[in-house]
Amino acid sequence: MTNNDIFKKLRVAHKLRDDDIIKILALVDFRISKSEINAFFRKEDHPKYMKCGDQILRNFLNGLIIHLRGPMPKKGDSNKSKQKKSNI
């Protein structure tokens, strides 16, 4: 299974449009155009097909985590919340 296949399956599973993917990638400061995204979802024999590299898929997955869960709390904030819970 290629990175393109994984990207396609995630797109369908989460019902994402091109604009959604651009916003998700922007969450991790990765800029990409709609035409580049569409090139990943073309058939392999299409002249404008482009292989999805590890960097793009990695950034998309990191952005998807932020999109679904929210931003990761800072290290200092998580320790304070644990202390508050233990005092209760």
Secondary structure, DSSP 8 states (H G I E B T S, - for coil): --HHHHHHHHHHHTT--HHHHHHHHHTTT----HHHHHHHTS-TTSTT-----HHHHHHHHHHHHHHHH-----HHHHHHHHHHHHH-
